[in-house]
C-alpha cells in the first residue's frame, strides 16, 4: 500500500493556489485563517499548520469551489 504525502509542500503553496484562483484572505485568527471566494460567495477556514493533508486540502477546494491542482 502506497501512502501519499501532503498535496502541498507547505501551507504557503496552498494559499498561493487559492489566490491564483481568485480567493482572498478575509481574516486571521490565532489558530485559523479564513479565505473567501467572493465570485462564488463561499468561504473556508485554513488551519495554521505547516502542512495540510490531502483530505483537508480537497475539502477546502470543494468549500471554495476552486479546482484542484
mmCIF file as Biopython writes it, N, C-alpha, C and O atoms, coordinates in Angstrom:
data_model
#
loop_
_atom_site.group_PDB
_atom_site.id
_atom_site.type_symbol
_atom_site.label_atom_id
_atom_site.label_alt_id
_atom_site.label_comp_id
_atom_site.label_asym_id
_atom_site.label_entity_id
_atom_site.label_seq_id
_atom_site.pdbx_PDB_ins_code
_atom_site.Cartn_x
_atom_site.Cartn_y
_atom_site.Cartn_z
_atom_site.occupancy
_atom_site.B_iso_or_equiv
_atom_site.auth_seq_id
_atom_site.auth_asym_id
_atom_site.pdbx_PDB_model_num
ATOM 1   N N  . UNK A ? 1  ? 0.844   -1.176 0.000   1.0 0.0 1  A 1 
ATOM 2   C CA . UNK A ? 1  ? 0.000   0.000  0.000   1.0 0.0 1  A 1 
ATOM 3   C C  . UNK A ? 1  ? 0.889   1.238  0.000   1.0 0.0 1  A 1 
ATOM 4   O O  . UNK A ? 1  ? 1.806   1.355  0.813   1.0 0.0 1  A 1 
ATOM 5   N N  . UNK A ? 2  ? 0.612   2.153  -0.911  1.0 0.0 2  A 1 
ATOM 6   C CA . UNK A ? 2  ? 1.404   3.364  -1.045  1.0 0.0 2  A 1 
ATOM 7   C C  . UNK A ? 2  ? 0.664   4.521  -0.379  1.0 0.0 2  A 1 
ATOM 8   O O  . UNK A ? 2  ? -0.500  4.781  -0.686  1.0 0.0 2  A 1 
ATOM 9   N N  . UNK A ? 3  ? 1.332   5.203  0.518   1.0 0.0 3  A 1 
ATOM 10  C CA . UNK A ? 3  ? 0.727   6.346  1.203   1.0 0.0 3  A 1 
ATOM 11  C C  . UNK A ? 3  ? 1.309   7.616  0.614   1.0 0.0 3  A 1 
ATOM 12  O O  . UNK A ? 3  ? 2.522   7.822  0.605   1.0 0.0 3  A 1 
ATOM 13  N N  . UNK A ? 4  ? 0.414   8.463  0.121   1.0 0.0 4  A 1 
ATOM 14  C CA . UNK A ? 4  ? 0.864   9.725  -0.466  1.0 0.0 4  A 1 
ATOM 15  C C  . UNK A ? 4  ? 1.128   10.743 0.625   1.0 0.0 4  A 1 
ATOM 16  O O  . UNK A ? 4  ? 0.535   10.695 1.703   1.0 0.0 4  A 1 
ATOM 17  N N  . UNK A ? 5  ? 2.018   11.652 0.328   1.0 0.0 5  A 1 
ATOM 18  C CA . UNK A ? 5  ? 2.322   12.744 1.250   1.0 0.0 5  A 1 
ATOM 19  C C  . UNK A ? 5  ? 1.295   13.852 1.092   1.0 0.0 5  A 1 
ATOM 20  O O  . UNK A ? 5  ? 0.285   13.672 0.412   1.0 0.0 5  A 1 
ATOM 21  N N  . UNK A ? 6  ? 1.544   14.986 1.710   1.0 0.0 6  A 1 
ATOM 22  C CA . UNK A ? 6  ? 0.599   16.091 1.598   1.0 0.0 6  A 1 
ATOM 23  C C  . UNK A ? 6  ? 0.491   16.598 0.156   1.0 0.0 6  A 1 
ATOM 24  O O  . UNK A ? 6  ? 1.441   16.497 -0.621  1.0 0.0 6  A 1 
ATOM 25  N N  . UNK A ? 7  ? -0.665  17.135 -0.182  1.0 0.0 7  A 1 
ATOM 26  C CA . UNK A ? 7  ? -0.898  17.643 -1.531  1.0 0.0 7  A 1 
ATOM 27  C C  . UNK A ? 7  ? 0.037   18.813 -1.835  1.0 0.0 7  A 1 
ATOM 28  O O  . UNK A ? 7  ? 0.439   19.010 -2.982  1.0 0.0 7  A 1 
ATOM 29  N N  . UNK A ? 8  ? 0.368   19.563 -0.836  1.0 0.0 8  A 1 
ATOM 30  C CA . UNK A ? 8  ? 1.248   20.713 -0.988  1.0 0.0 8  A 1 
ATOM 31  C C  . UNK A ? 8  ? 2.394   20.582 -0.006  1.0 0.0 8  A 1 
ATOM 32  O O  . UNK A ? 8  ? 2.234   20.029 1.082   1.0 0.0 8  A 1 
ATOM 33  N N  . UNK A ? 9  ? 3.552   21.093 -0.397  1.0 0.0 9  A 1 
ATOM 34  C CA . UNK A ? 9  ? 4.706   21.023 0.490   1.0 0.0 9  A 1 
ATOM 35  C C  . UNK A ? 9  ? 4.517   21.893 1.726   1.0 0.0 9  A 1 
ATOM 36  O O  . UNK A ? 9  ? 5.044   21.594 2.797   1.0 0.0 9  A 1 
ATOM 37  N N  . UNK A ? 10 ? 3.763   22.967 1.564   1.0 0.0 10 A 1 
ATOM 38  C CA . UNK A ? 10 ? 3.563   23.848 2.706   1.0 0.0 10 A 1 
ATOM 39  C C  . UNK A ? 10 ? 2.218   24.567 2.607   1.0 0.0 10 A 1 
ATOM 40  O O  . UNK A ? 10 ? 1.563   24.565 1.565   1.0 0.0 10 A 1 
ATOM 41  N N  . UNK A ? 11 ? 1.842   25.160 3.685   1.0 0.0 11 A 1 
ATOM 42  C CA . UNK A ? 11 ? 0.612   25.963 3.736   1.0 0.0 11 A 1 
ATOM 43  C C  . UNK A ? 11 ? 0.703   27.117 2.748   1.0 0.0 11 A 1 
ATOM 44  O O  . UNK A ? 11 ? -0.289  27.515 2.137   1.0 0.0 11 A 1 
ATOM 45  N N  . UNK A ? 12 ? 1.902   27.638 2.606   1.0 0.0 12 A 1 
ATOM 46  C CA . UNK A ? 12 ? 2.140   28.757 1.694   1.0 0.0 12 A 1 
ATOM 47  C C  . UNK A ? 12 ? 1.779   28.398 0.246   1.0 0.0 12 A 1 
ATOM 48  O O  . UNK A ? 12 ? 1.219   29.219 -0.481  1.0 0.0 12 A 1 
ATOM 49  N N  . UNK A ? 13 ? 2.102   27.167 -0.165  1.0 0.0 13 A 1 
ATOM 50  C CA . UNK A ? 13 ? 1.765   26.717 -1.524  1.0 0.0 13 A 1 
ATOM 51  C C  . UNK A ? 13 ? 0.254   26.632 -1.720  1.0 0.0 13 A 1 
ATOM 52  O O  . UNK A ? 13 ? -0.263  26.991 -2.778  1.0 0.0 13 A 1 
ATOM 53  N N  . UNK A ? 14 ? -0.446  26.159 -0.700  1.0 0.0 14 A 1 
ATOM 54  C CA . UNK A ? 14 ? -1.905  26.074 -0.765  1.0 0.0 14 A 1 
ATOM 55  C C  . UNK A ? 14 ? -2.514  27.472 -0.890  1.0 0.0 14 A 1 
ATOM 56  O O  . UNK A ? 14 ? -3.419  27.687 -1.697  1.0 0.0 14 A 1 
ATOM 57  N N  . UNK A ? 15 ? -2.025  28.405 -0.107  1.0 0.0 15 A 1 
ATOM 58  C CA . UNK A ? 15 ? -2.525  29.784 -0.157  1.0 0.0 15 A 1 
ATOM 59  C C  . UNK A ? 15 ? -2.237  30.401 -1.526  1.0 0.0 15 A 1 
ATOM 60  O O  . UNK A ? 15 ? -3.078  31.114 -2.073  1.0 0.0 15 A 1 
ATOM 61  N N  . UNK A ? 16 ? -1.067  30.134 -2.072  1.0 0.0 16 A 1 
ATOM 62  C CA . UNK A ? 16 ? -0.712  30.646 -3.399  1.0 0.0 16 A 1 
ATOM 63  C C  . UNK A ? 16 ? -1.697  30.128 -4.447  1.0 0.0 16 A 1 
ATOM 64  O O  . UNK A ? 16 ? -2.124  30.879 -5.323  1.0 0.0 16 A 1 
ATOM 65  N N  . UNK A ? 17 ? -2.059  28.841 -4.358  1.0 0.0 17 A 1 
ATOM 66  C CA . UNK A ? 17 ? -3.018  28.245 -5.294  1.0 0.0 17 A 1 
ATOM 67  C C  . UNK A ? 17 ? -4.395  28.896 -5.144  1.0 0.0 17 A 1 
ATOM 68  O O  . UNK A ? 17 ? -5.055  29.182 -6.143  1.0 0.0 17 A 1 
ATOM 69  N N  . UNK A ? 18 ? -4.829  29.132 -3.908  1.0 0.0 18 A 1 
ATOM 70  C CA . UNK A ? 18 ? -6.137  29.751 -3.685  1.0 0.0 18 A 1 
ATOM 71  C C  . UNK A ? 18 ? -6.176  31.168 -4.254  1.0 0.0 18 A 1 
ATOM 72  O O  . UNK A ? 18 ? -7.144  31.549 -4.912  1.0 0.0 18 A 1 
ATOM 73  N N  . UNK A ? 19 ? -5.129  31.944 -4.004  1.0 0.0 19 A 1 
ATOM 74  C CA . UNK A ? 19 ? -5.085  33.325 -4.505  1.0 0.0 19 A 1 
ATOM 75  C C  . UNK A ? 19 ? -5.057  33.359 -6.025  1.0 0.0 19 A 1 
ATOM 76  O O  . UNK A ? 19 ? -5.650  34.243 -6.643  1.0 0.0 19 A 1 
ATOM 77  N N  . UNK A ? 20 ? -4.367  32.397 -6.627  1.0 0.0 20 A 1 
ATOM 78  C CA . UNK A ? 20 ? -4.303  32.309 -8.081  1.0 0.0 20 A 1 
ATOM 79  C C  . UNK A ? 20 ? -5.686  32.065 -8.684  1.0 0.0 20 A 1 
ATOM 80  O O  . UNK A ? 20 ? -5.945  32.448 -9.826  1.0 0.0 20 A 1 
ATOM 81  N N  . UNK A ? 21 ? -6.573  31.428 -7.917  1.0 0.0 21 A 1 
ATOM 82  C CA . UNK A ? 21 ? -7.924  31.130 -8.385  1.0 0.0 21 A 1 
ATOM 83  C C  . UNK A ? 21 ? -8.967  32.100 -7.830  1.0 0.0 21 A 1 
ATOM 84  O O  . UNK A ? 21 ? -10.150 31.763 -7.773  1.0 0.0 21 A 1 
ATOM 85  N N  . UNK A ? 22 ? -8.549  33.289 -7.426  1.0 0.0 22 A 1 
ATOM 86  C CA . UNK A ? 22 ? -9.481  34.352 -7.075  1.0 0.0 22 A 1 
ATOM 87  C C  . UNK A ? 22 ? -9.921  34.420 -5.629  1.0 0.0 22 A 1 
ATOM 88  O O  . UNK A ? 22 ? -10.832 35.184 -5.310  1.0 0.0 22 A 1 
ATOM 89  N N  . UNK A ? 23 ? -9.313  33.654 -4.742  1.0 0.0 23 A 1 
ATOM 90  C CA . UNK A ? 23 ? -9.684  33.704 -3.323  1.0 0.0 23 A 1 
ATOM 91  C C  . UNK A ? 23 ? -8.840  34.757 -2.609  1.0 0.0 23 A 1 
ATOM 92  O O  . UNK A ? 23 ? -7.733  35.082 -3.037  1.0 0.0 23 A 1 
ATOM 93  N N  . UNK A ? 24 ? -9.378  35.278 -1.525  1.0 0.0 24 A 1 
ATOM 94  C CA . UNK A ? 24 ? -8.679  36.310 -0.767  1.0 0.0 24 A 1 
ATOM 95  C C  . UNK A ? 24 ? -8.781  36.017 0.719   1.0 0.0 24 A 1 
ATOM 96  O O  . UNK A ? 24 ? -9.725  35.370 1.173   1.0 0.0 24 A 1 
ATOM 97  N N  . UNK A ? 25 ? -7.808  36.496 1.466   1.0 0.0 25 A 1 
ATOM 98  C CA . UNK A ? 25 ? -7.811  36.348 2.912   1.0 0.0 25 A 1 
ATOM 99  C C  . UNK A ? 25 ? -8.840  37.305 3.495   1.0 0.0 25 A 1 
ATOM 100 O O  . UNK A ? 25 ? -8.784  38.509 3.247   1.0 0.0 25 A 1 
ATOM 101 N N  . UNK A ? 26 ? -9.771  36.774 4.263   1.0 0.0 26 A 1 
ATOM 102 C CA . UNK A ? 26 ? -10.794 37.605 4.884   1.0 0.0 26 A 1 
ATOM 103 C C  . UNK A ? 26 ? -10.337 38.086 6.251   1.0 0.0 26 A 1 
ATOM 104 O O  . UNK A ? 26 ? -10.430 39.272 6.568   1.0 0.0 26 A 1 
ATOM 105 N N  . UNK A ? 27 ? -9.836  37.140 7.068   1.0 0.0 27 A 1 
ATOM 106 C CA . UNK A ? 27 ? -9.328  37.497 8.391   1.0 0.0 27 A 1 
ATOM 107 C C  . UNK A ? 27 ? -8.426  36.398 8.916   1.0 0.0 27 A 1 
ATOM 108 O O  . UNK A ? 27 ? -8.459  35.267 8.432   1.0 0.0 27 A 1 
ATOM 109 N N  . UNK A ? 28 ? -7.624  36.740 9.906   1.0 0.0 28 A 1 
ATOM 110 C CA . UNK A ? 28 ? -6.741  35.769 10.541  1.0 0.0 28 A 1 
ATOM 111 C C  . UNK A ? 28 ? -7.064  35.690 12.014  1.0 0.0 28 A 1 
ATOM 112 O O  . UNK A ? 28 ? -7.187  36.707 12.695  1.0 0.0 28 A 1 
ATOM 113 N N  . UNK A ? 29 ? -7.198  34.476 12.494  1.0 0.0 29 A 1 
ATOM 114 C CA . UNK A ? 29 ? -7.373  34.247 13.918  1.0 0.0 29 A 1 
ATOM 115 C C  . UNK A ? 29 ? -6.072  33.696 14.471  1.0 0.0 29 A 1 
ATOM 116 O O  . UNK A ? 29 ? -5.068  33.633 13.761  1.0 0.0 29 A 1 
ATOM 117 N N  . UNK A ? 30 ? -6.086  33.300 15.728  1.0 0.0 30 A 1 
ATOM 118 C CA . UNK A ? 30 ? -4.862  32.771 16.315  1.0 0.0 30 A 1 
ATOM 119 C C  . UNK A ? 30 ? -4.571  31.361 15.821  1.0 0.0 30 A 1 
ATOM 120 O O  . UNK A ? 30 ? -3.406  30.969 15.744  1.0 0.0 30 A 1 
ATOM 121 N N  . UNK A ? 31 ? -5.608  30.585 15.484  1.0 0.0 31 A 1 
ATOM 122 C CA . UNK A ? 31 ? -5.415  29.204 15.046  1.0 0.0 31 A 1 
ATOM 123 C C  . UNK A ? 31 ? -5.804  28.942 13.594  1.0 0.0 31 A 1 
ATOM 124 O O  . UNK A ? 31 ? -5.386  27.937 13.019  1.0 0.0 31 A 1 
ATOM 125 N N  . UNK A ? 32 ? -6.593  29.824 12.996  1.0 0.0 32 A 1 
ATOM 126 C CA . UNK A ? 32 ? -7.093  29.613 11.640  1.0 0.0 32 A 1 
ATOM 127 C C  . UNK A ? 32 ? -7.062  30.916 10.844  1.0 0.0 32 A 1 
ATOM 128 O O  . UNK A ? 32 ? -7.057  32.011 11.407  1.0 0.0 32 A 1 
ATOM 129 N N  . UNK A ? 33 ? -7.042  30.767 9.528   1.0 0.0 33 A 1 
ATOM 130 C CA . UNK A ? 33 ? -7.209  31.893 8.612   1.0 0.0 33 A 1 
ATOM 131 C C  . UNK A ? 33 ? -8.472  31.612 7.814   1.0 0.0 33 A 1 
ATOM 132 O O  . UNK A ? 33 ? -8.744  30.465 7.459   1.0 0.0 33 A 1 
ATOM 133 N N  . UNK A ? 34 ? -9.244  32.656 7.531   1.0 0.0 34 A 1 
ATOM 134 C CA . UNK A ? 34 ? -10.476 32.485 6.767   1.0 0.0 34 A 1 
ATOM 135 C C  . UNK A ? 34 ? -10.268 33.076 5.379   1.0 0.0 34 A 1 
ATOM 136 O O  . UNK A ? 34 ? -9.928  34.249 5.226   1.0 0.0 34 A 1 
ATOM 137 N N  . UNK A ? 35 ? -10.482 32.234 4.372   1.0 0.0 35 A 1 
ATOM 138 C CA . UNK A ? 35 ? -10.379 32.661 2.980   1.0 0.0 35 A 1 
ATOM 139 C C  . UNK A ? 35 ? -11.762 32.688 2.369   1.0 0.0 35 A 1 
ATOM 140 O O  . UNK A ? 35 ? -12.639 31.912 2.748   1.0 0.0 35 A 1 
ATOM 141 N N  . UNK A ? 36 ? -11.951 33.596 1.410   1.0 0.0 36 A 1 
ATOM 142 C CA . UNK A ? 36 ? -13.253 33.759 0.779   1.0 0.0 36 A 1 
ATOM 143 C C  . UNK A ? 36 ? -13.082 33.803 -0.737  1.0 0.0 36 A 1 
ATOM 144 O O  . UNK A ? 36 ? -12.129 34.380 -1.261  1.0 0.0 36 A 1 
ATOM 145 N N  . UNK A ? 37 ? -14.029 33.178 -1.417  1.0 0.0 37 A 1 
ATOM 146 C CA . UNK A ? 37 ? -14.119 33.264 -2.867  1.0 0.0 37 A 1 
ATOM 147 C C  . UNK A ? 37 ? -15.325 34.172 -3.135  1.0 0.0 37 A 1 
ATOM 148 O O  . UNK A ? 37 ? -16.465 33.709 -3.163  1.0 0.0 37 A 1 
ATOM 149 N N  . UNK A ? 38 ? -15.066 35.444 -3.328  1.0 0.0 38 A 1 
ATOM 150 C CA . UNK A ? 38 ? -16.151 36.422 -3.454  1.0 0.0 38 A 1 
ATOM 151 C C  . UNK A ? 38 ? -17.007 36.198 -4.697  1.0 0.0 38 A 1 
ATOM 152 O O  . UNK A ? 38 ? -18.207 36.470 -4.671  1.0 0.0 38 A 1 
ATOM 153 N N  . UNK A ? 39 ? -16.416 35.709 -5.777  1.0 0.0 39 A 1 
ATOM 154 C CA . UNK A ? 39 ? -17.164 35.473 -7.009  1.0 0.0 39 A 1 
ATOM 155 C C  . UNK A ? 39 ? -18.255 34.424 -6.797  1.0 0.0 39 A 1 
ATOM 156 O O  . UNK A ? 39 ? -19.332 34.514 -7.386  1.0 0.0 39 A 1 
ATOM 157 N N  . UNK A ? 40 ? -17.972 33.437 -5.959  1.0 0.0 40 A 1 
ATOM 158 C CA . UNK A ? 40 ? -18.943 32.362 -5.718  1.0 0.0 40 A 1 
ATOM 159 C C  . UNK A ? 40 ? -19.619 32.467 -4.359  1.0 0.0 40 A 1 
ATOM 160 O O  . UNK A ? 40 ? -20.462 31.641 -4.008  1.0 0.0 40 A 1 
ATOM 161 N N  . UNK A ? 41 ? -19.238 33.496 -3.594  1.0 0.0 41 A 1 
ATOM 162 C CA . UNK A ? 41 ? -19.823 33.735 -2.269  1.0 0.0 41 A 1 
ATOM 163 C C  . UNK A ? 41 ? -19.637 32.543 -1.336  1.0 0.0 41 A 1 
ATOM 164 O O  . UNK A ? 41 ? -20.577 32.096 -0.679  1.0 0.0 41 A 1 
ATOM 165 N N  . UNK A ? 42 ? -18.392 32.031 -1.290  1.0 0.0 42 A 1 
ATOM 166 C CA . UNK A ? 42 ? -18.043 30.877 -0.462  1.0 0.0 42 A 1 
ATOM 167 C C  . UNK A ? 42 ? -16.872 31.239 0.441   1.0 0.0 42 A 1 
ATOM 168 O O  . UNK A ? 42 ? -16.059 32.102 0.108   1.0 0.0 42 A 1 
ATOM 169 N N  . UNK A ? 43 ? -16.795 30.568 1.593   1.0 0.0 43 A 1 
ATOM 170 C CA . UNK A ? 43 ? -15.669 30.778 2.493   1.0 0.0 43 A 1 
ATOM 171 C C  . UNK A ? 43 ? -15.220 29.449 3.092   1.0 0.0 43 A 1 
ATOM 172 O O  . UNK A ? 43 ? -15.977 28.479 3.129   1.0 0.0 43 A 1 
ATOM 173 N N  . UNK A ? 44 ? -13.967 29.426 3.562   1.0 0.0 44 A 1 
ATOM 174 C CA . UNK A ? 44 ? -13.404 28.231 4.190   1.0 0.0 44 A 1 
ATOM 175 C C  . UNK A ? 44 ? -12.317 28.662 5.163   1.0 0.0 44 A 1 
ATOM 176 O O  . UNK A ? 44 ? -11.683 29.704 4.992   1.0 0.0 44 A 1 
ATOM 177 N N  . UNK A ? 45 ? -12.116 27.845 6.181   1.0 0.0 45 A 1 
ATOM 178 C CA . UNK A ? 45 ? -11.058 28.125 7.153   1.0 0.0 45 A 1 
ATOM 179 C C  . UNK A ? 45 ? -9.864  27.221 6.890   1.0 0.0 45 A 1 
ATOM 180 O O  . UNK A ? 45 ? -10.017 26.042 6.571   1.0 0.0 45 A 1 
ATOM 181 N N  . UNK A ? 46 ? -8.672  27.792 7.030   1.0 0.0 46 A 1 
ATOM 182 C CA . UNK A ? 46 ? -7.422  27.046 6.895   1.0 0.0 46 A 1 
ATOM 183 C C  . UNK A ? 46 ? -6.734  27.028 8.246   1.0 0.0 46 A 1 
ATOM 184 O O  . UNK A ? 46 ? -6.515  28.082 8.842   1.0 0.0 46 A 1 
ATOM 185 N N  . UNK A ? 47 ? -6.391  25.854 8.736   1.0 0.0 47 A 1 
ATOM 186 C CA . UNK A ? 47 ? -5.637  25.809 9.992   1.0 0.0 47 A 1 
ATOM 187 C C  . UNK A ? 47 ? -4.240  26.373 9.776   1.0 0.0 47 A 1 
ATOM 188 O O  . UNK A ? 47 ? -3.720  26.353 8.660   1.0 0.0 47 A 1 
ATOM 189 N N  . UNK A ? 48 ? -3.645  26.868 10.830  1.0 0.0 48 A 1 
ATOM 190 C CA . UNK A ? 48 ? -2.312  27.456 10.704  1.0 0.0 48 A 1 
ATOM 191 C C  . UNK A ? 48 ? -1.244  26.417 11.002  1.0 0.0 48 A 1 
ATOM 192 O O  . UNK A ? 48 ? -0.374  26.634 11.846  1.0 0.0 48 A 1 
ATOM 193 N N  . UNK A ? 49 ? -1.314  25.275 10.297  1.0 0.0 49 A 1 
ATOM 194 C CA . UNK A ? 49 ? -0.302  24.228 10.387  1.0 0.0 49 A 1 
ATOM 195 C C  . UNK A ? 49 ? 0.663   24.407 9.231   1.0 0.0 49 A 1 
ATOM 196 O O  . UNK A ? 49 ? 0.328   25.045 8.232   1.0 0.0 49 A 1 
ATOM 197 N N  . UNK A ? 50 ? 1.836   23.858 9.358   1.0 0.0 50 A 1 
ATOM 198 C CA . UNK A ? 50 ? 2.805   23.969 8.257   1.0 0.0 50 A 1 
ATOM 199 C C  . UNK A ? 50 ? 2.409   23.099 7.085   1.0 0.0 50 A 1 
ATOM 200 O O  . UNK A ? 50 ? 2.584   23.488 5.930   1.0 0.0 50 A 1 
ATOM 201 N N  . UNK A ? 51 ? 1.874   21.914 7.376   1.0 0.0 51 A 1 
ATOM 202 C CA . UNK A ? 51 ? 1.452   21.005 6.313   1.0 0.0 51 A 1 
ATOM 203 C C  . UNK A ? 51 ? -0.038  20.759 6.418   1.0 0.0 51 A 1 
ATOM 204 O O  . UNK A ? 51 ? -0.586  20.637 7.513   1.0 0.0 51 A 1 
ATOM 205 N N  . UNK A ? 52 ? -0.688  20.687 5.271   1.0 0.0 52 A 1 
ATOM 206 C CA . UNK A ? 52 ? -2.127  20.411 5.210   1.0 0.0 52 A 1 
ATOM 207 C C  . UNK A ? 52 ? -2.295  19.147 4.387   1.0 0.0 52 A 1 
ATOM 208 O O  . UNK A ? 52 ? -1.849  19.090 3.241   1.0 0.0 52 A 1 
ATOM 209 N N  . UNK A ? 53 ? -2.940  18.120 4.963   1.0 0.0 53 A 1 
ATOM 210 C CA . UNK A ? 53 ? -3.030  16.839 4.264   1.0 0.0 53 A 1 
ATOM 211 C C  . UNK A ? 53 ? -4.013  16.893 3.097   1.0 0.0 53 A 1 
ATOM 212 O O  . UNK A ? 53 ? -4.775  17.849 2.948   1.0 0.0 53 A 1 
ATOM 213 N N  . UNK A ? 54 ? -3.978  15.842 2.273   1.0 0.0 54 A 1 
ATOM 214 C CA . UNK A ? 54 ? -4.782  15.775 1.051   1.0 0.0 54 A 1 
ATOM 215 C C  . UNK A ? 54 ? -6.277  15.926 1.317   1.0 0.0 54 A 1 
ATOM 216 O O  . UNK A ? 54 ? -6.970  16.651 0.603   1.0 0.0 54 A 1 
ATOM 217 N N  . UNK A ? 55 ? -6.764  15.247 2.335   1.0 0.0 55 A 1 
ATOM 218 C CA . UNK A ? 55 ? -8.204  15.269 2.611   1.0 0.0 55 A 1 
ATOM 219 C C  . UNK A ? 55 ? -8.686  16.672 2.957   1.0 0.0 55 A 1 
ATOM 220 O O  . UNK A ? 55 ? -9.731  17.115 2.479   1.0 0.0 55 A 1 
ATOM 221 N N  . UNK A ? 56 ? -7.918  17.364 3.789   1.0 0.0 56 A 1 
ATOM 222 C CA . UNK A ? 56 ? -8.297  18.725 4.176   1.0 0.0 56 A 1 
ATOM 223 C C  . UNK A ? 56 ? -8.169  19.677 2.988   1.0 0.0 56 A 1 
ATOM 224 O O  . UNK A ? 56 ? -9.014  20.553 2.804   1.0 0.0 56 A 1 
ATOM 225 N N  . UNK A ? 57 ? -7.130  19.514 2.191   1.0 0.0 57 A 1 
ATOM 226 C CA . UNK A ? 57 ? -6.951  20.379 1.008   1.0 0.0 57 A 1 
ATOM 227 C C  . UNK A ? 57 ? -8.132  20.206 0.061   1.0 0.0 57 A 1 
ATOM 228 O O  . UNK A ? 57 ? -8.659  21.193 -0.452  1.0 0.0 57 A 1 
ATOM 229 N N  . UNK A ? 58 ? -8.558  18.954 -0.179  1.0 0.0 58 A 1 
ATOM 230 C CA . UNK A ? 58 ? -9.714  18.713 -1.058  1.0 0.0 58 A 1 
ATOM 231 C C  . UNK A ? 58 ? -10.976 19.349 -0.498  1.0 0.0 58 A 1 
ATOM 232 O O  . UNK A ? 58 ? -11.777 19.905 -1.250  1.0 0.0 58 A 1 
ATOM 233 N N  . UNK A ? 59 ? -11.162 19.273 0.821   1.0 0.0 59 A 1 
ATOM 234 C CA . UNK A ? 59 ? -12.340 19.878 1.458   1.0 0.0 59 A 1 
ATOM 235 C C  . UNK A ? 59 ? -12.322 21.393 1.266   1.0 0.0 59 A 1 
ATOM 236 O O  . UNK A ? 59 ? -13.359 21.989 0.976   1.0 0.0 59 A 1 
ATOM 237 N N  . UNK A ? 60 ? -11.174 22.011 1.423   1.0 0.0 60 A 1 
ATOM 238 C CA . UNK A ? 60 ? -11.050 23.460 1.250   1.0 0.0 60 A 1 
ATOM 239 C C  . UNK A ? 60 ? -11.366 23.845 -0.195  1.0 0.0 60 A 1 
ATOM 240 O O  . UNK A ? 60 ? -12.078 24.820 -0.435  1.0 0.0 60 A 1 
ATOM 241 N N  . UNK A ? 61 ? -10.836 23.080 -1.162  1.0 0.0 61 A 1 
ATOM 242 C CA . UNK A ? 61 ? -11.125 23.354 -2.571  1.0 0.0 61 A 1 
ATOM 243 C C  . UNK A ? 61 ? -12.609 23.220 -2.857  1.0 0.0 61 A 1 
ATOM 244 O O  . UNK A ? 61 ? -13.183 24.037 -3.578  1.0 0.0 61 A 1 
ATOM 245 N N  . UNK A ? 62 ? -13.231 22.195 -2.296  1.0 0.0 62 A 1 
ATOM 246 C CA . UNK A ? 62 ? -14.670 21.975 -2.504  1.0 0.0 62 A 1 
ATOM 247 C C  . UNK A ? 62 ? -15.487 23.114 -1.885  1.0 0.0 62 A 1 
ATOM 248 O O  . UNK A ? 62 ? -16.430 23.617 -2.496  1.0 0.0 62 A 1 
ATOM 249 N N  . UNK A ? 63 ? -15.112 23.509 -0.667  1.0 0.0 63 A 1 
ATOM 250 C CA . UNK A ? 63 ? -15.842 24.586 0.016   1.0 0.0 63 A 1 
ATOM 251 C C  . UNK A ? 63 ? -15.749 25.898 -0.749  1.0 0.0 63 A 1 
ATOM 252 O O  . UNK A ? 63 ? -16.729 26.641 -0.819  1.0 0.0 63 A 1 
ATOM 253 N N  . UNK A ? 64 ? -14.590 26.194 -1.322  1.0 0.0 64 A 1 
ATOM 254 C CA . UNK A ? 64 ? -14.387 27.446 -2.038  1.0 0.0 64 A 1 
ATOM 255 C C  . UNK A ? 64 ? -14.734 27.334 -3.535  1.0 0.0 64 A 1 
ATOM 256 O O  . UNK A ? 64 ? -14.679 28.319 -4.270  1.0 0.0 64 A 1 
ATOM 257 N N  . UNK A ? 65 ? -15.088 26.123 -3.964  1.0 0.0 65 A 1 
ATOM 258 C CA . UNK A ? 65 ? -15.385 25.851 -5.374  1.0 0.0 65 A 1 
ATOM 259 C C  . UNK A ? 65 ? -14.211 26.244 -6.274  1.0 0.0 65 A 1 
ATOM 260 O O  . UNK A ? 65 ? -14.374 26.940 -7.276  1.0 0.0 65 A 1 
ATOM 261 N N  . UNK A ? 66 ? -13.028 25.776 -5.882  1.0 0.0 66 A 1 
ATOM 262 C CA . UNK A ? 66 ? -11.788 26.006 -6.621  1.0 0.0 66 A 1 
ATOM 263 C C  . UNK A ? 66 ? -11.326 24.663 -7.168  1.0 0.0 66 A 1 
ATOM 264 O O  . UNK A ? 66 ? -11.477 23.639 -6.502  1.0 0.0 66 A 1 
ATOM 265 N N  . UNK A ? 67 ? -10.767 24.654 -8.371  1.0 0.0 67 A 1 
ATOM 266 C CA . UNK A ? 67 ? -10.280 23.397 -8.947  1.0 0.0 67 A 1 
ATOM 267 C C  . UNK A ? 67 ? -9.050  22.908 -8.209  1.0 0.0 67 A 1 
ATOM 268 O O  . UNK A ? 67 ? -8.251  23.698 -7.705  1.0 0.0 67 A 1 
ATOM 269 N N  . UNK A ? 68 ? -8.911  21.594 -8.153  1.0 0.0 68 A 1 
ATOM 270 C CA . UNK A ? 68 ? -7.728  21.000 -7.534  1.0 0.0 68 A 1 
ATOM 271 C C  . UNK A ? 68 ? -6.567  21.080 -8.513  1.0 0.0 68 A 1 
ATOM 272 O O  . UNK A ? 68 ? -6.780  21.045 -9.725  1.0 0.0 68 A 1 
ATOM 273 N N  . UNK A ? 69 ? -5.346  21.186 -8.011  1.0 0.0 69 A 1 
ATOM 274 C CA . UNK A ? 69 ? -4.182  21.262 -8.915  1.0 0.0 69 A 1 
ATOM 275 C C  . UNK A ? 69 ? -3.932  19.937 -9.613  1.0 0.0 69 A 1 
ATOM 276 O O  . UNK A ? 69 ? -2.997  19.823 -10.406 1.0 0.0 69 A 1 
#
